[in-house]
Structure formats: C-alpha cells, structure tokens
C-alpha cells in the first residue's frame, strides 16, 4: 500500500525498490503463504498472444456469479490505484469539491484528489458531505475496522456523493467477519494480495445495487482500452475458482499463528505493537527502542541486510513501522539484524 511523501511529491510504496526484491519483505501486505498454486498455474497457461475481449464479458459474468450480483455491476480495473484515479475523475464530473478519507490511509486516495485540486477531509468526515468518500475494511496501515461504514449506515442511502469501500484486505482478515456493506457503496476488490501475486495488476469494482447506470457507463468511458491484459484476466478468473478459495481458507490459520509469533517478537525487541489489527499486518512503534529519531537510517541499515519494513511516516505515523506477517525464518532474521 502506498503513502504520500510531500517532500518528494511522489507515492511511497513497499515492495521492490532500486535495490531489487528484498530477501525478507515485511513492507507489503501480500499473503506470505503464496503464491497460490492454482492461480500461478493459470498465469503460466495464459494466452498472451491475443487481446482479451475488450468488454470482458465472460470475466464479468464469472465475477458477478462469484459475488452473487449482476454482471452489469462489475467494472474491470487495471489495479486498485487505477480505479481510485478513475472514480475520482467521475466524482469531479459529478461536481465533487472534496474527498473524505480515513485519518491514516492508502496514499492514492489523497494523490488522486490532489490531481484534481480537491479538498481533503480526514478522520471524522461528515457522513452526508457531498463528494467522494473512502473507507477501507480492514484499514491500512492499522488493520482495524473502519468506523466510516457505521457512519454511512446511519446516514442512509440517500446521502449525496460517491462512497467506496476498499476491500483489498477482506480476504486476509484474520479476526472476525467483515461487516455488512452499506447498500449505496461501491466495493473495490484486488485479489492479487490474497493470492500472493502482487506483481500481476488486476482489480474490479462492484457498483451499488440500483445505483445510477450512468455512473457505470461513465467509468467504462473513462477507462483505457484493455485495462487488464491476459495475465490479469487469468488471475481474476482463478480467484473465483473453488480451488483458490480453499487454498486461501487454509492459509488463514497459518497466518494467525505467524502473526502472534511476530507480534511477540516485536515486543521482545522493545517495540510497542499497536492493538486492534484484524488483518495479516500490524503497526509497531519503535519509539521505546530509541530508534525513532533516525528511523529512516535504521531502516536503511536493515534494507542493506535484505530486510525491508514500511516506514509509516507517510501515513501520518512517524516513528512507526508497518509489518506484513512473514514466516518464522524471516522473523528471526529481522530479530538478529535489529539486535545487531
């Protein structure tokens, strides 16, 4: 997930960087049990010698059936970030002047808003405010339940503006069931994280039931031709298969065990683990470890040893790091490197 660096004016991401792919990458929230074998096989068998159907008719039917909705409500997207920018443009066309987003959130919500000079309202935004409203369930970077969903339910479906629930981590929720979605909200799904295949960019959105058909048509018109290639189509098709869903269900207990171990390890290092994470990642404060004053330098030393953590300064949490859950061997490598 990206943050925003005002100093550099560019998005800040976890994952690979100029030094390549980290040996132990805690900086992303990808499923560390992956890649999903049936999805990987589908990618290897994808026919990249032909264009996909530009309307993605069969894929939309499959995704609609998977979610129990009409295929006409499915909008294919190049990635979550691509859709964020596209629906922000739609909101502007509908007269939006502001975007509301969680206090600590994925940076592309704000990045897309700034591209259109929209005002940003963070935290407790009025639920009836016009414009574009974002929620993420569970939230990033904290992995907590998003209070905006309850606010939206209280406001009712007649509230003005567009509402979008980012469902990126719903499949990787390790504690409890996801809440019911507000009927008037869009849903944005990015299965590549749950499948452990973040290098394949593909996503889709589900329009609200009974929502304006003009919005779906406008989003289609705003899209480039073939936003998703053959490999993205293969990934999304594999996502709907029972074999992939069974594999994912089997991953969750393993991730729960690894998460508990990793949080205990962080506490042993003197880090303060922030409570409330429901997902396969969490945030820890390194203030008590005496490293917060020069956290970037400390993280750079770790990166030189093949270990990458996500600095949360761009999320508005200086002195904190976000850690995706990794297997015990990677956790032990982190402990040795930090202690050294």
MIGU-810082 format. One record per residue (C-alpha): residue number from 1; residue in three letters; x, y, z. Coordinates in Angstrom, 1 decimal, decimal comma. Layout:
<recs>
+-----+-----+--------+--------+--------+
:   n : res :      X :      Y :      Z :
+-----+-----+--------+--------+--------+
: NUM : ala :      X :      Y :      Z :
...
+-----+-----+--------+--------+--------+
</recs>
This chain:
<recs>
+-----+-----+--------+--------+--------+
:   n : res :      X :      Y :      Z :
+-----+-----+--------+--------+--------+
:   1 : unk :    0,0 :    0,0 :    0,0 :
:   2 : unk :    1,2 :    3,5 :   -0,8 :
:   3 : unk :    1,6 :    6,5 :    1,3 :
:   4 : unk :    2,3 :   10,1 :    0,3 :
:   5 : unk :    5,6 :   11,9 :    0,7 :
:   6 : unk :    5,0 :   15,7 :    0,5 :
:   7 : unk :    8,8 :   16,3 :    0,5 :
:   8 : unk :    9,3 :   14,2 :   -2,6 :
:   9 : unk :    5,9 :   14,7 :   -4,2 :
:  10 : unk :    5,8 :   11,0 :   -5,2 :
:  11 : unk :    4,0 :    8,0 :   -3,8 :
:  12 : unk :    5,8 :    5,8 :   -1,3 :
:  13 : unk :    5,3 :    2,1 :   -1,7 :
:  14 : unk :    6,5 :   -1,1 :    0,0 :
:  15 : unk :    8,0 :   -3,9 :   -2,0 :
:  16 : unk :   10,8 :   -3,9 :   -4,6 :
:  17 : unk :   12,9 :   -0,8 :   -4,9 :
:  18 : unk :   16,1 :    0,3 :   -6,6 :
:  19 : unk :   18,0 :   -2,5 :   -4,8 :
:  20 : unk :   15,6 :   -5,1 :   -6,1 :
:  21 : unk :   13,3 :   -7,5 :   -4,3 :
:  22 : unk :   14,1 :   -7,7 :   -0,6 :
:  23 : unk :   15,0 :  -11,1 :    0,8 :
:  24 : unk :   12,6 :  -10,7 :    3,7 :
:  25 : unk :   10,0 :   -8,2 :    2,7 :
:  26 : unk :    7,8 :   -7,0 :    5,6 :
:  27 : unk :    6,9 :   -3,9 :    3,7 :
:  28 : unk :    3,9 :   -5,3 :    1,8 :
:  29 : unk :    0,7 :   -7,0 :    2,9 :
:  30 : unk :    0,8 :   -9,8 :    0,4 :
:  31 : unk :   -0,2 :  -13,3 :    1,6 :
:  32 : unk :    3,1 :  -14,8 :    2,7 :
:  33 : unk :    1,8 :  -18,3 :    2,2 :
:  34 : unk :    1,6 :  -17,6 :   -1,6 :
:  35 : unk :    1,8 :  -17,7 :   -4,4 :
:  36 : unk :   -1,5 :  -19,6 :   -4,7 :
:  37 : unk :   -0,7 :  -22,7 :   -6,8 :
:  38 : unk :   -3,8 :  -22,8 :   -8,9 :
:  39 : unk :   -3,6 :  -19,1 :   -9,7 :
:  40 : unk :    0,1 :  -19,4 :  -10,5 :
:  41 : unk :   -0,7 :  -22,3 :  -12,9 :
:  42 : unk :   -3,4 :  -20,2 :  -14,6 :
:  43 : unk :   -0,9 :  -17,4 :  -15,1 :
:  44 : unk :    1,6 :  -19,8 :  -16,7 :
:  45 : unk :   -1,1 :  -21,1 :  -19,1 :
:  46 : unk :   -2,4 :  -17,6 :  -20,0 :
:  47 : unk :   -2,5 :  -16,9 :  -23,7 :
:  48 : unk :   -0,6 :  -13,6 :  -24,1 :
:  49 : unk :   -0,6 :  -13,8 :  -27,9 :
:  50 : unk :   -4,1 :  -12,3 :  -28,2 :
:  51 : unk :   -6,0 :   -9,4 :  -26,9 :
:  52 : unk :   -8,6 :  -10,1 :  -24,3 :
:  53 : unk :  -12,2 :   -9,4 :  -25,0 :
:  54 : unk :  -12,4 :   -5,6 :  -24,6 :
:  55 : unk :  -15,7 :   -5,9 :  -22,9 :
:  56 : unk :  -14,5 :   -8,7 :  -20,6 :
:  57 : unk :  -18,0 :  -10,2 :  -20,9 :
:  58 : unk :  -17,1 :  -13,8 :  -19,7 :
:  59 : unk :  -14,9 :  -12,4 :  -16,9 :
:  60 : unk :  -17,6 :  -10,1 :  -15,7 :
:  61 : unk :  -20,1 :  -12,9 :  -15,7 :
:  62 : unk :  -17,8 :  -15,0 :  -13,7 :
:  63 : unk :  -17,1 :  -12,3 :  -11,1 :
:  64 : unk :  -20,7 :  -11,4 :  -10,9 :
:  65 : unk :  -21,6 :  -15,1 :  -10,2 :
:  66 : unk :  -18,8 :  -15,3 :   -7,6 :
:  67 : unk :  -20,3 :  -12,3 :   -5,7 :
:  68 : unk :  -24,0 :  -13,1 :   -6,5 :
:  69 : unk :  -24,6 :   -9,9 :   -8,4 :
:  70 : unk :  -25,5 :   -9,0 :  -12,0 :
:  71 : unk :  -22,5 :   -8,9 :  -14,4 :
:  72 : unk :  -23,5 :   -5,4 :  -15,4 :
:  73 : unk :  -22,5 :   -4,2 :  -12,0 :
:  74 : unk :  -18,9 :   -5,3 :  -12,4 :
:  75 : unk :  -16,3 :   -2,8 :  -13,6 :
:  76 : unk :  -12,9 :   -4,2 :  -14,5 :
:  77 : unk :   -9,9 :   -2,1 :  -13,5 :
:  78 : unk :   -6,1 :   -2,2 :  -14,2 :
:  79 : unk :   -5,4 :   -2,1 :  -10,5 :
:  80 : unk :   -6,9 :   -0,6 :   -7,3 :
:  81 : unk :   -4,8 :    2,6 :   -7,9 :
:  82 : unk :   -6,1 :    2,9 :  -11,5 :
:  83 : unk :   -9,7 :    2,7 :  -10,3 :
:  84 : unk :   -9,1 :    5,2 :   -7,5 :
:  85 : unk :   -8,0 :    7,7 :  -10,0 :
:  86 : unk :  -10,8 :    6,9 :  -12,4 :
:  87 : unk :  -13,6 :    7,1 :   -9,8 :
:  88 : unk :  -12,1 :   10,4 :   -8,5 :
:  89 : unk :  -12,4 :   11,8 :  -12,0 :
:  90 : unk :  -16,0 :   10,6 :  -12,1 :
:  91 : unk :  -16,7 :   12,4 :   -8,8 :
:  92 : unk :  -15,2 :   15,6 :  -10,2 :
:  93 : unk :  -17,6 :   15,3 :  -13,2 :
:  94 : unk :  -20,4 :   14,9 :  -10,8 :
:  95 : unk :  -19,4 :   18,1 :   -9,0 :
:  96 : unk :  -17,3 :   16,9 :   -6,1 :
:  97 : unk :  -15,2 :   19,5 :   -4,4 :
:  98 : unk :  -13,9 :   17,4 :   -1,5 :
:  99 : unk :  -12,7 :   13,8 :   -0,8 :
: 100 : unk :  -13,1 :   12,3 :    2,7 :
: 101 : unk :  -10,7 :    9,5 :    3,7 :
: 102 : unk :   -9,5 :    7,8 :    6,9 :
: 103 : unk :   -7,1 :    9,6 :    9,1 :
: 104 : unk :   -4,4 :    7,0 :    8,2 :
: 105 : unk :   -5,0 :    5,6 :    4,7 :
: 106 : unk :   -3,7 :    4,4 :    1,4 :
: 107 : unk :   -1,9 :    7,3 :   -0,2 :
: 108 : unk :   -3,5 :    7,1 :   -3,6 :
: 109 : unk :   -6,9 :    8,3 :   -2,3 :
: 110 : unk :   -5,2 :   11,6 :   -1,5 :
: 111 : unk :   -3,0 :   11,5 :   -4,5 :
: 112 : unk :   -5,9 :   11,2 :   -6,9 :
: 113 : unk :   -7,8 :   14,0 :   -5,1 :
: 114 : unk :   -4,8 :   16,3 :   -5,3 :
: 115 : unk :   -4,5 :   15,7 :   -9,0 :
: 116 : unk :   -8,0 :   17,4 :   -9,3 :
: 117 : unk :   -7,3 :   20,1 :   -6,6 :
: 118 : unk :  -10,0 :   18,6 :   -4,4 :
: 119 : unk :  -10,1 :   19,4 :   -0,7 :
: 120 : unk :   -9,1 :   16,6 :    1,7 :
: 121 : unk :  -11,2 :   15,8 :    4,8 :
: 122 : unk :   -9,5 :   13,3 :    7,0 :
: 123 : unk :  -10,9 :   11,4 :   10,0 :
: 124 : unk :  -14,4 :   12,2 :   11,2 :
: 125 : unk :  -15,8 :   13,4 :    7,9 :
: 126 : unk :  -19,5 :   14,4 :    7,9 :
: 127 : unk :  -21,2 :   11,2 :    6,5 :
: 128 : unk :  -23,6 :   13,3 :    4,5 :
: 129 : unk :  -21,0 :   15,5 :    2,9 :
: 130 : unk :  -21,1 :   15,6 :   -0,9 :
: 131 : unk :  -18,1 :   14,5 :   -2,9 :
: 132 : unk :  -16,2 :   11,2 :   -2,7 :
: 133 : unk :  -15,9 :    9,2 :    0,5 :
: 134 : unk :  -13,4 :    6,4 :    1,1 :
: 135 : unk :  -13,4 :    3,5 :    3,6 :
: 136 : unk :  -11,0 :    0,6 :    3,9 :
: 137 : unk :  -12,0 :   -2,6 :    5,6 :
: 138 : unk :   -9,8 :   -3,6 :    7,4 :
: 139 : unk :   -7,9 :   -0,3 :    7,3 :
: 140 : unk :   -4,4 :    0,2 :    6,2 :
: 141 : unk :   -1,9 :    0,6 :    7,8 :
: 142 : unk :   -3,5 :   -0,2 :   11,2 :
: 143 : unk :   -5,6 :   -3,2 :   10,1 :
: 144 : unk :   -8,6 :   -2,0 :   12,2 :
: 145 : unk :  -12,3 :   -1,8 :   11,5 :
: 146 : unk :  -13,3 :    1,3 :    9,6 :
: 147 : unk :  -15,7 :    3,5 :   11,6 :
: 148 : unk :  -16,9 :    5,2 :    8,3 :
: 149 : unk :  -19,0 :    2,1 :    7,5 :
: 150 : unk :  -21,2 :    2,7 :   10,6 :
: 151 : unk :  -21,4 :    6,4 :    9,8 :
: 152 : unk :  -22,6 :    5,6 :    6,3 :
: 153 : unk :  -25,2 :    3,2 :    7,5 :
: 154 : unk :  -26,5 :    5,8 :    9,8 :
: 155 : unk :  -26,6 :    8,4 :    7,1 :
: 156 : unk :  -28,6 :    6,1 :    4,8 :
: 157 : unk :  -28,5 :    5,5 :    1,1 :
: 158 : unk :  -29,8 :    9,0 :    0,2 :
: 159 : unk :  -26,7 :   10,8 :    1,3 :
: 160 : unk :  -25,1 :   12,7 :   -1,6 :
: 161 : unk :  -21,8 :   11,8 :   -3,2 :
: 162 : unk :  -19,9 :    8,6 :   -4,1 :
: 163 : unk :  -18,9 :    6,1 :   -1,4 :
: 164 : unk :  -16,3 :    3,4 :   -2,0 :
: 165 : unk :  -15,2 :    0,5 :    0,3 :
: 166 : unk :  -11,7 :   -0,7 :   -0,4 :
: 167 : unk :  -11,9 :   -4,4 :    0,1 :
: 168 : unk :   -8,2 :   -5,2 :   -0,5 :
: 169 : unk :   -7,7 :   -7,0 :    2,8 :
: 170 : unk :  -11,2 :   -8,5 :    3,4 :
: 171 : unk :   -9,9 :  -11,9 :    2,1 :
: 172 : unk :   -6,9 :  -11,7 :    4,5 :
: 173 : unk :   -9,0 :  -10,7 :    7,6 :
: 174 : unk :   -7,8 :  -13,0 :   10,4 :
: 175 : unk :  -10,1 :  -12,0 :   13,2 :
: 176 : unk :  -13,9 :  -11,9 :   12,9 :
: 177 : unk :  -16,2 :  -11,5 :    9,9 :
: 178 : unk :  -16,3 :   -8,4 :    7,7 :
: 179 : unk :  -19,3 :   -6,1 :    8,4 :
: 180 : unk :  -22,2 :   -5,9 :    6,0 :
: 181 : unk :  -21,5 :   -3,4 :    3,2 :
: 182 : unk :  -23,6 :   -0,2 :    3,0 :
: 183 : unk :  -26,0 :   -0,8 :    0,2 :
: 184 : unk :  -25,1 :    2,5 :   -1,5 :
: 185 : unk :  -21,4 :    1,9 :   -1,6 :
: 186 : unk :  -19,1 :    0,7 :   -4,3 :
: 187 : unk :  -16,8 :   -2,2 :   -3,5 :
: 188 : unk :  -13,2 :   -2,3 :   -4,8 :
: 189 : unk :  -11,5 :   -5,8 :   -4,9 :
: 190 : unk :   -7,8 :   -6,6 :   -5,5 :
: 191 : unk :   -7,3 :  -10,3 :   -5,2 :
: 192 : unk :   -3,6 :  -10,3 :   -6,0 :
: 193 : unk :   -2,7 :   -9,6 :   -2,4 :
: 194 : unk :   -4,7 :  -12,6 :   -1,1 :
: 195 : unk :   -3,3 :  -14,8 :   -3,8 :
: 196 : unk :    0,3 :  -13,8 :   -3,1 :
: 197 : unk :    0,8 :  -12,5 :   -6,6 :
: 198 : unk :    1,0 :   -8,7 :   -6,3 :
: 199 : unk :    3,2 :   -8,4 :   -9,4 :
: 200 : unk :    0,0 :   -9,0 :  -11,5 :
: 201 : unk :   -2,0 :   -5,9 :  -11,7 :
: 202 : unk :   -5,8 :   -6,5 :  -12,0 :
: 203 : unk :   -8,8 :   -5,4 :  -10,0 :
: 204 : unk :  -12,5 :   -4,9 :  -10,2 :
: 205 : unk :  -15,3 :   -2,9 :   -8,6 :
: 206 : unk :  -18,9 :   -3,7 :   -7,9 :
: 207 : unk :  -21,4 :   -1,0 :   -8,3 :
: 208 : unk :  -24,1 :   -0,5 :   -5,7 :
: 209 : unk :  -27,4 :   -2,3 :   -6,3 :
: 210 : unk :  -29,8 :    0,0 :   -8,0 :
: 211 : unk :  -27,2 :    2,7 :   -8,4 :
: 212 : unk :  -27,2 :    5,1 :  -11,4 :
: 213 : unk :  -26,4 :    3,1 :  -14,6 :
: 214 : unk :  -24,9 :    6,4 :  -15,9 :
: 215 : unk :  -22,0 :    6,0 :  -13,3 :
: 216 : unk :  -21,1 :    2,6 :  -14,6 :
: 217 : unk :  -21,2 :    3,8 :  -18,2 :
: 218 : unk :  -19,1 :    6,9 :  -17,3 :
: 219 : unk :  -16,5 :    4,7 :  -15,6 :
: 220 : unk :  -16,3 :    2,5 :  -18,7 :
: 221 : unk :  -15,9 :    5,5 :  -20,9 :
: 222 : unk :  -13,1 :    6,9 :  -18,7 :
: 223 : unk :  -11,1 :    3,6 :  -18,9 :
: 224 : unk :   -8,4 :    3,0 :  -21,4 :
: 225 : unk :   -8,9 :    0,1 :  -23,9 :
: 226 : unk :   -8,0 :   -3,2 :  -22,4 :
: 227 : unk :   -7,2 :   -2,0 :  -18,8 :
: 228 : unk :   -6,3 :   -5,7 :  -17,9 :
: 229 : unk :   -4,2 :   -8,0 :  -20,1 :
: 230 : unk :   -4,3 :  -11,7 :  -20,5 :
: 231 : unk :   -2,4 :  -12,4 :  -17,2 :
: 232 : unk :   -4,7 :  -10,1 :  -15,3 :
: 233 : unk :   -7,7 :  -11,9 :  -16,7 :
: 234 : unk :   -6,2 :  -15,2 :  -15,8 :
: 235 : unk :   -5,7 :  -14,0 :  -12,2 :
: 236 : unk :   -9,2 :  -12,8 :  -11,8 :
: 237 : unk :  -10,7 :  -15,9 :  -13,3 :
: 238 : unk :   -8,5 :  -18,1 :  -10,9 :
: 239 : unk :   -9,7 :  -16,0 :   -8,0 :
: 240 : unk :  -13,2 :  -17,2 :   -8,5 :
: 241 : unk :  -12,3 :  -20,9 :   -8,6 :
: 242 : unk :  -13,1 :  -23,2 :   -5,6 :
: 243 : unk :   -9,5 :  -24,5 :   -5,5 :
: 244 : unk :   -8,1 :  -21,0 :   -5,0 :
: 245 : unk :  -10,7 :  -20,2 :   -2,3 :
: 246 : unk :   -9,9 :  -23,4 :   -0,5 :
: 247 : unk :   -6,2 :  -22,7 :   -0,6 :
: 248 : unk :   -6,8 :  -19,2 :    0,8 :
: 249 : unk :   -9,0 :  -20,6 :    3,6 :
: 250 : unk :   -6,2 :  -23,0 :    4,6 :
: 251 : unk :   -3,7 :  -20,1 :    4,7 :
: 252 : unk :   -5,6 :  -18,0 :    7,3 :
: 253 : unk :   -4,9 :  -20,3 :   10,4 :
: 254 : unk :   -1,2 :  -20,3 :    9,4 :
: 255 : unk :   -1,1 :  -16,6 :    9,1 :
: 256 : unk :   -2,8 :  -16,2 :   12,5 :
: 257 : unk :    0,0 :  -18,3 :   14,2 :
: 258 : unk :    2,7 :  -16,4 :   12,4 :
: 259 : unk :    1,1 :  -13,1 :   13,3 :
: 260 : unk :    1,0 :  -13,9 :   17,0 :
: 261 : unk :    4,7 :  -15,0 :   16,9 :
: 262 : unk :    5,7 :  -11,9 :   15,0 :
: 263 : unk :    3,9 :   -9,6 :   17,4 :
: 264 : unk :    5,6 :  -11,3 :   20,4 :
: 265 : unk :    8,9 :  -10,9 :   18,7 :
: 266 : unk :    8,4 :   -7,2 :   18,1 :
: 267 : unk :    7,5 :   -6,8 :   21,8 :
: 268 : unk :   10,7 :   -8,6 :   22,7 :
: 269 : unk :   12,7 :   -6,0 :   20,7 :
: 270 : unk :   11,1 :   -3,2 :   22,7 :
: 271 : unk :    8,7 :   -2,2 :   20,1 :
: 272 : unk :    5,1 :   -1,2 :   21,0 :
: 273 : unk :    2,6 :   -3,2 :   19,0 :
: 274 : unk :   -0,5 :   -1,1 :   18,3 :
: 275 : unk :   -3,6 :   -3,0 :   19,2 :
: 276 : unk :   -6,6 :   -3,7 :   17,0 :
: 277 : unk :   -5,2 :   -5,2 :   13,8 :
: 278 : unk :   -7,6 :   -7,7 :   12,3 :
: 279 : unk :   -5,5 :   -8,5 :    9,2 :
: 280 : unk :   -2,2 :  -10,0 :    8,1 :
: 281 : unk :   -0,3 :   -6,9 :    9,1 :
: 282 : unk :    0,1 :   -4,6 :   12,0 :
: 283 : unk :    1,9 :   -1,4 :   13,1 :
: 284 : unk :    4,5 :   -1,1 :   15,8 :
: 285 : unk :    6,1 :    1,9 :   17,4 :
: 286 : unk :    9,9 :    1,9 :   17,7 :
: 287 : unk :   10,0 :    5,0 :   20,0 :
: 288 : unk :   10,7 :    2,9 :   23,0 :
: 289 : unk :   13,6 :    1,3 :   21,2 :
: 290 : unk :   15,3 :    4,6 :   20,8 :
: 291 : unk :   15,4 :    4,5 :   17,0 :
: 292 : unk :   12,5 :    6,8 :   16,2 :
: 293 : unk :   14,8 :    9,9 :   16,0 :
: 294 : unk :   16,6 :    8,4 :   12,9 :
: 295 : unk :   14,2 :    5,7 :   11,8 :
: 296 : unk :   15,0 :    6,1 :    8,1 :
: 297 : unk :   18,6 :    5,4 :    8,7 :
: 298 : unk :   17,8 :    2,3 :   10,9 :
: 299 : unk :   15,5 :    1,0 :    8,1 :
: 300 : unk :   18,2 :    1,7 :    5,5 :
: 301 : unk :   20,6 :   -0,5 :    7,5 :
: 302 : unk :   18,1 :   -3,3 :    7,6 :
: 303 : unk :   17,5 :   -2,9 :    3,9 :
: 304 : unk :   21,2 :   -3,4 :    3,3 :
: 305 : unk :   20,8 :   -6,7 :    5,0 :
: 306 : unk :   17,9 :   -7,8 :    2,8 :
: 307 : unk :   15,2 :   -6,8 :    5,2 :
: 308 : unk :   12,6 :   -4,2 :    4,4 :
: 309 : unk :   10,0 :   -2,7 :    6,7 :
: 310 : unk :    7,4 :    0,0 :    5,9 :
: 311 : unk :    8,1 :    3,4 :    7,4 :
: 312 : unk :    4,7 :    4,8 :    8,4 :
: 313 : unk :    5,7 :    8,5 :    8,3 :
: 314 : unk :    3,9 :    8,9 :    5,0 :
: 315 : unk :    0,7 :    7,5 :    6,7 :
: 316 : unk :    1,0 :   10,2 :    9,3 :
: 317 : unk :    2,6 :    7,9 :   11,9 :
: 318 : unk :    6,2 :    8,9 :   12,3 :
: 319 : unk :    8,3 :    6,6 :   14,5 :
: 320 : unk :    6,2 :    3,6 :   13,5 :
: 321 : unk :    6,6 :    0,8 :   11,1 :
: 322 : unk :    4,1 :   -1,5 :    9,4 :
: 323 : unk :    4,9 :   -5,1 :    9,1 :
: 324 : unk :    3,3 :   -7,7 :    6,9 :
: 325 : unk :    3,2 :  -11,1 :    8,5 :
: 326 : unk :    6,0 :  -13,3 :    7,3 :
: 327 : unk :    7,1 :  -16,9 :    8,2 :
: 328 : unk :    9,2 :  -17,6 :   11,3 :
: 329 : unk :   12,5 :  -17,7 :    9,4 :
: 330 : unk :   12,1 :  -14,2 :    8,2 :
: 331 : unk :   11,0 :  -13,0 :   11,6 :
: 332 : unk :   14,2 :  -14,5 :   13,2 :
: 333 : unk :   16,3 :  -12,7 :   10,5 :
: 334 : unk :   14,6 :   -9,4 :   11,5 :
: 335 : unk :   15,4 :  -10,0 :   15,2 :
: 336 : unk :   19,0 :  -10,8 :   14,5 :
: 337 : unk :   19,5 :   -7,8 :   12,3 :
: 338 : unk :   17,8 :   -5,4 :   14,6 :
: 339 : unk :   19,7 :   -6,6 :   17,7 :
: 340 : unk :   23,0 :   -6,3 :   15,8 :
+-----+-----+--------+--------+--------+
</recs>
